[in-house]
Amino acid sequence: DDADLPDLTSTSKKLCTKVIKQENAKTD
């Protein structure tokens, strides 16, 4: 199961980055 962890982590980071970028775009 540990092999799945890197994938989940990178996916979560990508999702978080997208959300942050969207929030930044709103404030701009």
Backbone as CSV, one residue per row, in Angstrom:
resi,resn,N_x,N_y,N_z,CA_x,CA_y,CA_z,C_x,C_y,C_z
1,ASP,0.838,-1.213,0.000,0.000,0.000,0.000,0.871,1.261,0.000
2,ASP,2.078,1.136,0.542,2.951,2.311,0.608,3.231,2.883,-0.783
3,ALA,3.206,2.030,-1.795,3.493,2.486,-3.161,2.446,3.502,-3.619
4,ASP,1.255,3.451,-3.044,0.191,4.383,-3.450,0.343,5.751,-2.784
5,LEU,1.074,5.793,-1.691,1.176,7.047,-0.940,1.748,8.203,-1.770
6,PRO,2.868,8.018,-2.474,3.411,9.129,-3.272,2.394,9.677,-4.270
7,ASP,1.643,8.784,-4.903,0.635,9.230,-5.873,-0.415,10.089,-5.188
8,LEU,-0.924,9.598,-4.064,-1.968,10.338,-3.351,-1.429,11.690,-2.893
9,THR,-0.194,11.689,-2.416,0.386,12.934,-1.915,0.530,13.947,-3.043
10,SER,1.095,13.523,-4.169,1.305,14.446,-5.283,-0.032,14.936,-5.820
11,THR,-1.020,14.058,-5.856,-2.348,14.458,-6.329,-2.938,15.487,-5.390
12,SER,-2.808,15.263,-4.099,-3.355,16.196,-3.119,-2.670,17.549,-3.252
13,LYS,-1.353,17.517,-3.446,-0.611,18.770,-3.598,-1.091,19.517,-4.833
14,LYS,-1.312,18.780,-5.920,-1.783,19.417,-7.156,-3.148,20.054,-6.929
15,LEU,-4.031,19.334,-6.235,-5.367,19.867,-5.972,-5.255,21.111,-5.109
16,CYS,-4.412,21.055,-4.084,-4.247,22.201,-3.191,-3.702,23.391,-3.971
17,THR,-2.754,23.124,-4.853,-2.173,24.200,-5.651,-3.233,24.842,-6.532
18,LYS,-4.078,24.022,-7.134,-5.146,24.553,-7.988,-6.067,25.439,-7.171
19,VAL,-6.453,24.979,-5.995,-7.360,25.747,-5.143,-6.708,27.059,-4.744
20,ILE,-5.434,27.004,-4.363,-4.728,28.223,-3.950,-4.667,29.209,-5.117
21,LYS,-4.348,28.706,-6.314,-4.270,29.585,-7.482,-5.629,30.218,-7.762
22,GLN,-6.691,29.439,-7.623,-8.031,29.965,-7.862,-8.356,31.045,-6.829
23,GLU,-7.992,30.802,-5.568,-8.253,31.788,-4.513,-7.465,33.061,-4.796
24,ASN,-6.209,32.912,-5.219,-5.390,34.076,-5.531,-5.996,34.851,-6.694
25,ALA,-6.517,34.156,-7.672,-7.126,34.809,-8.828,-8.347,35.609,-8.386
26,LYS,-9.095,35.083,-7.424,-10.283,35.784,-6.933,-9.880,37.088,-6.251
27,THR,-8.816,37.052,-5.442,-8.394,38.249,-4.725,-7.837,39.278,-5.694
28,ASP,-7.232,38.795,-6.796,-6.721,39.722,-7.802,-7.901,40.347,-8.518
